[in-house]
Amino acid sequence: MKELKKTIRNLVLACLIISLGFVLVTKVVAQGSLEHELETYLQVLEIVKSDYVEKKVDDQKLVYGSIRGMLQSLGDPYTRFVDPEAYKEMKIRLSGSYSGIGIYIGIKDHQLTVISPIEGTPAYKAKLKTGDKILTIDSKETEDMALEEAVSLIRGPKHSKVKLGVLRHGWKENRVFEIARESIEIKSVKTKKIDNDVYYIKLNTFENVSAAREFETSLRQAKEYKGLIVDLRNNGGGLLQNAIDIGSMFIDNGMIVQTVDRENQVEQIPSTGRVLWRKPTVVIINGASASASEILAGALKDNKVAKVLGTKSFGKACVQNVRRLSDGSAVLVTVAKYLTPSGEDINKKGVTPDIEVIIPTKEASSELALPETEDNDDLQLHEATKLLRSLIAKQNG
């Protein structure tokens, strides 16, 4: 018991210092205050170990549960603890290839939420939607569940099935989606020619380490066209460096993003100046454009190298450090916030488009008699194309 108390005291103290980031007025006073607060925790721990009806209590679960509760009290869904297995799962994302159902998930209003299904994947075919609340995974409730734990539960062997209890806006009760897992290989970029003047690049993810390189290849293929549409809809984000590298392909001498830390120290991250495109550009975003997508959209908008069209983005703009712990687990700590080049704080707010275009509901679509073909039914893409043509005409005029 003494050894367990000592271990927990040290671990909790370390995690508190990392996550809460105390400003030490004097080292002695701060540590003394913290030690005093920990005494209450240790008293409860001793009561559980000595009095709880089940004698065999998993010490690791007690410690991990304590850490999760502590971090949850910060009110930041992205500062979180991940156990060793979940930490391994987290690192798999960088490969861009895994077995699962193909969705980006995040925490919105304290609830596990679908940011977006990835086109062509089992989740997309099962018709999961942006904004769906995932209440259960294989009957296990997701309330207070760490994001990486949820990802780990959703992933699994190819052809195995996972059951998601989903609540959608407008539904009175949740419904269960049973979805078979498949090998998911995310292609960062999808391209097409709209017409002889307009080229279209859909950027699906920033997670792949090759995303910027793939985007550059596509951008070079567009050089004969007069205008470009960059589609960031349903892009859940990924690596900051990809956003910096892609933004630098448009921004000659300007800032990509700013960060502000707990001491209000601002760091400005400039473009590398490696510009590959100077022609008219329209960027499309929606409520499922998150993280690095928002950084890129904000950079292109504020530097006035593109017009942004669509709906307000997701609002996930925080800088995180991953601190690996001795047992293979990790703490993800929010250490700063991203600001757009103009200084706008978009965390929990999102990027506001220059031109708002809301996708109508099915009822509204039928009233508008929109064609049913995939491209023609895309009102935002239609409006982006129209806007881009006007920008091309203005430039040539």
ROMARVEX-223919 format. One line per 5 residues: for each residue x, y, z negated of C-alpha. Coordinates in steps of 0.1 Angstrom, whole numbers, plus 5000, padded with zeros to 4 digits. Layout:
! residues N
X,Y,Z ~ ... $
//
This chain:
! residues 397
5000,5000,5000 ~ 5028,5024,4991 ~ 5045,5017,5025 ~ 5013,5022,5044 ~ 5007,5055,5025 $
5042,5067,5033 ~ 5038,5057,5070 ~ 5005,5075,5073 ~ 5017,5105,5055 ~ 5046,5109,5079 $
5025,5102,5110 ~ 4997,5125,5101 ~ 5021,5152,5091 ~ 5039,5149,5124 ~ 5007,5149,5145 $
4993,5178,5125 ~ 5024,5199,5132 ~ 5023,5189,5169 ~ 4986,5195,5175 ~ 4977,5223,5152 $
5009,5241,5158 ~ 5011,5259,5124 ~ 5029,5292,5123 ~ 5052,5288,5093 ~ 5051,5319,5072 $
5076,5302,5049 ~ 5086,5266,5053 ~ 5081,5258,5016 ~ 5046,5273,5013 ~ 5033,5258,5046 $
5046,5223,5038 ~ 5033,5225,5002 ~ 4998,5235,5014 ~ 4998,5207,5039 ~ 5009,5181,5013 $
4981,5193,4991 ~ 4955,5188,5018 ~ 4969,5153,5026 ~ 4964,5142,4990 ~ 4926,5142,4996 $
4931,5121,5027 ~ 4953,5096,5009 ~ 4928,5094,4981 ~ 4901,5084,5006 ~ 4925,5059,5022 $
4932,5043,4988 ~ 4894,5040,4981 ~ 4889,5023,5015 ~ 4918,4999,5009 ~ 4907,4990,4974 $
4869,4992,4974 ~ 4856,4987,5009 ~ 4834,4956,5012 ~ 4856,4940,5039 ~ 4890,4933,5024 $
4908,4928,5058 ~ 4909,4963,5073 ~ 4931,4969,5103 ~ 4957,4995,5092 ~ 4964,5005,5128 $
4927,5012,5134 ~ 4926,5034,5103 ~ 4957,5054,5114 ~ 4946,5057,5150 ~ 4910,5067,5140 $
4924,5093,5116 ~ 4945,5109,5143 ~ 4916,5109,5168 ~ 4893,5126,5142 ~ 4920,5152,5134 $
4925,5161,5171 ~ 4888,5161,5178 ~ 4883,5187,5150 ~ 4903,5212,5172 ~ 4873,5214,5196 $
4896,5209,5226 ~ 4886,5177,5246 ~ 4920,5176,5263 ~ 4941,5175,5232 ~ 4939,5138,5224 $
4956,5107,5212 ~ 4961,5077,5235 ~ 4970,5043,5223 ~ 4998,5023,5240 ~ 4976,5004,5264 $
4957,5036,5274 ~ 4990,5054,5279 ~ 5001,5028,5304 ~ 4968,5032,5322 ~ 4973,5070,5323 $
5007,5066,5341 ~ 4992,5043,5367 ~ 4973,5073,5382 ~ 5004,5087,5397 ~ 5007,5057,5420 $
4974,5065,5436 ~ 4965,5028,5438 ~ 4946,5007,5412 ~ 4916,4985,5407 ~ 4885,5003,5396 $
4854,5020,5409 ~ 4868,5053,5421 ~ 4856,5082,5400 ~ 4872,5112,5383 ~ 4859,5116,5348 $
4863,5143,5322 ~ 4848,5157,5290 ~ 4821,5183,5295 ~ 4800,5196,5265 ~ 4816,5169,5243 $
4803,5141,5266 ~ 4821,5118,5290 ~ 4811,5132,5324 ~ 4816,5122,5361 ~ 4836,5150,5377 $
4832,5134,5411 ~ 4830,5100,5428 ~ 4857,5095,5454 ~ 4843,5091,5489 ~ 4842,5055,5502 $
4847,5039,5468 ~ 4823,5016,5448 ~ 4813,5046,5426 ~ 4804,5066,5457 ~ 4785,5038,5473 $
4766,5032,5440 ~ 4755,5069,5442 ~ 4770,5081,5410 ~ 4768,5119,5411 ~ 4788,5149,5398 $
4776,5158,5364 ~ 4763,5123,5354 ~ 4768,5117,5317 ~ 4784,5083,5310 ~ 4768,5072,5277 $
4781,5036,5276 ~ 4807,5014,5293 ~ 4798,4977,5291 ~ 4774,4986,5262 ~ 4802,5003,5243 $
4791,5039,5234 ~ 4814,5066,5247 ~ 4807,5092,5220 ~ 4840,5102,5205 ~ 4858,5079,5230 $
4892,5091,5242 ~ 4894,5098,5279 ~ 4921,5073,5285 ~ 4902,5046,5267 ~ 4872,5052,5289 $
4895,5051,5320 ~ 4910,5018,5307 ~ 4875,5003,5302 ~ 4863,5013,5336 ~ 4893,4999,5354 $
4898,4961,5356 ~ 4905,4931,5378 ~ 4894,4934,5414 ~ 4858,4920,5421 ~ 4850,4921,5383 $
4820,4942,5373 ~ 4815,4971,5349 ~ 4782,4984,5336 ~ 4778,5021,5330 ~ 4749,5036,5311 $
4743,5069,5329 ~ 4721,5099,5321 ~ 4715,5123,5349 ~ 4699,5158,5348 ~ 4662,5153,5352 $
4661,5117,5340 ~ 4642,5110,5308 ~ 4662,5079,5300 ~ 4696,5065,5309 ~ 4700,5039,5336 $
4726,5011,5340 ~ 4748,5010,5370 ~ 4765,4977,5375 ~ 4795,4983,5399 ~ 4820,4958,5412 $
4856,4970,5409 ~ 4878,4971,5441 ~ 4913,4981,5449 ~ 4913,5019,5450 ~ 4939,5036,5472 $
4933,5073,5473 ~ 4944,5091,5505 ~ 4953,5126,5496 ~ 4943,5142,5529 ~ 4915,5138,5554 $
4914,5159,5586 ~ 4893,5166,5616 ~ 4888,5191,5644 ~ 4856,5212,5640 ~ 4860,5228,5674 $
4888,5241,5696 ~ 4895,5270,5672 ~ 4888,5255,5637 ~ 4908,5228,5619 ~ 4896,5211,5587 $
4917,5196,5559 ~ 4899,5178,5531 ~ 4923,5175,5501 ~ 4910,5147,5480 ~ 4934,5147,5451 $
4965,5163,5436 ~ 4974,5131,5416 ~ 4995,5114,5442 ~ 5031,5125,5442 ~ 5029,5126,5480 $
4999,5150,5482 ~ 5019,5181,5491 ~ 5039,5163,5517 ~ 5007,5148,5533 ~ 4991,5182,5533 $
5021,5198,5550 ~ 5020,5172,5577 ~ 4983,5180,5583 ~ 4990,5217,5582 ~ 5016,5214,5609 $
4991,5196,5631 ~ 4968,5226,5628 ~ 4993,5251,5642 ~ 4975,5253,5676 ~ 4942,5263,5660 $
4931,5298,5652 ~ 4916,5291,5617 ~ 4916,5266,5589 ~ 4891,5252,5564 ~ 4906,5237,5532 $
4880,5216,5514 ~ 4886,5212,5477 ~ 4852,5199,5468 ~ 4851,5169,5444 ~ 4888,5172,5439 $
4894,5164,5402 ~ 4930,5178,5403 ~ 4963,5163,5393 ~ 4999,5175,5394 ~ 5005,5212,5390 $
5036,5209,5412 ~ 5014,5199,5441 ~ 4992,5230,5437 ~ 5024,5252,5436 ~ 5039,5235,5467 $
5007,5237,5487 ~ 4999,5273,5476 ~ 5034,5283,5487 ~ 5026,5272,5522 ~ 5002,5302,5524 $
5016,5328,5500 ~ 5047,5346,5512 ~ 5056,5368,5482 ~ 5032,5364,5453 ~ 5022,5345,5423 $
5007,5310,5423 ~ 4995,5309,5387 ~ 5003,5323,5352 ~ 5004,5305,5319 ~ 4998,5320,5284 $
5008,5302,5253 ~ 4999,5304,5216 ~ 5022,5334,5211 ~ 5006,5352,5240 ~ 5038,5348,5260 $
5030,5349,5297 ~ 5050,5330,5323 ~ 5044,5338,5359 ~ 5050,5310,5385 ~ 5058,5325,5419 $
5054,5311,5454 ~ 5085,5295,5468 ~ 5079,5316,5499 ~ 5079,5286,5522 ~ 5050,5298,5543 $
5036,5276,5571 ~ 5003,5292,5577 ~ 4993,5329,5582 ~ 4960,5326,5601 ~ 4924,5330,5588 $
4915,5305,5561 ~ 4884,5295,5541 ~ 4885,5274,5510 ~ 4854,5254,5499 ~ 4850,5246,5462 $
4822,5232,5440 ~ 4815,5222,5404 ~ 4836,5191,5408 ~ 4867,5211,5418 ~ 4889,5209,5387 $
4924,5215,5374 ~ 4950,5219,5402 ~ 4921,5225,5427 ~ 4911,5256,5407 ~ 4947,5268,5405 $
4951,5265,5443 ~ 4917,5282,5450 ~ 4925,5310,5425 ~ 4959,5315,5440 ~ 4947,5318,5476 $
4918,5340,5465 ~ 4938,5364,5444 ~ 4966,5367,5469 ~ 4939,5375,5496 ~ 4952,5349,5520 $
4918,5330,5520 ~ 4882,5335,5513 ~ 4867,5311,5488 ~ 4832,5298,5495 ~ 4808,5274,5476 $
4799,5272,5439 ~ 4818,5279,5407 ~ 4844,5253,5399 ~ 4846,5229,5369 ~ 4867,5250,5345 $
4896,5228,5334 ~ 4926,5250,5333 ~ 4949,5241,5304 ~ 4986,5233,5302 ~ 4995,5200,5284 $
5025,5184,5270 ~ 5026,5146,5266 ~ 5045,5136,5235 ~ 5053,5099,5234 ~ 5052,5083,5199 $
5074,5056,5185 ~ 5048,5028,5190 ~ 5042,5035,5227 ~ 5012,5056,5220 ~ 5011,5093,5229 $
4996,5127,5220 ~ 4984,5150,5247 ~ 4986,5185,5234 ~ 4972,5217,5250 ~ 5001,5242,5247 $
4989,5269,5270 ~ 4962,5281,5294 ~ 4963,5288,5331 ~ 4954,5322,5344 ~ 4949,5331,5380 $
4974,5356,5395 ~ 4950,5384,5387 ~ 4950,5374,5350 ~ 4915,5357,5350 ~ 4910,5330,5324 $
4892,5302,5342 ~ 4892,5276,5314 ~ 4857,5265,5307 ~ 4845,5292,5332 ~ 4858,5281,5366 $
4867,5300,5397 ~ 4840,5322,5411 ~ 4838,5320,5449 ~ 4839,5351,5470 ~ 4807,5338,5487 $
4783,5316,5468 ~ 4766,5289,5489 ~ 4744,5265,5469 ~ 4736,5231,5483 ~ 4698,5228,5483 $
4679,5200,5466 ~ 4664,5172,5487 ~ 4630,5190,5485 ~ 4645,5223,5496 ~ 4665,5205,5524 $
4633,5190,5538 ~ 4616,5224,5537 ~ 4646,5239,5556 ~ 4644,5210,5581 ~ 4682,5205,5580 $
4695,5178,5604 ~ 4703,5145,5587 ~ 4737,5139,5603 ~ 4765,5140,5578 ~ 4784,5171,5591 $
4753,5191,5601 ~ 4737,5184,5567 ~ 4767,5200,5550 ~ 4754,5235,5544 ~ 4786,5247,5527 $
4808,5234,5556 ~ 4785,5250,5581 ~ 4787,5284,5563 ~ 4825,5281,5559 ~ 4828,5275,5596 $
4806,5305,5604 ~ 4826,5327,5580 ~ 4859,5315,5595 ~ 4848,5323,5630 ~ 4839,5358,5619 $
4874,5362,5603 ~ 4890,5349,5635 ~ 4870,5374,5656 ~ 4880,5402,5632 ~ 4916,5393,5634 $
4915,5392,5672 ~ 4893,5423,5675 $
//
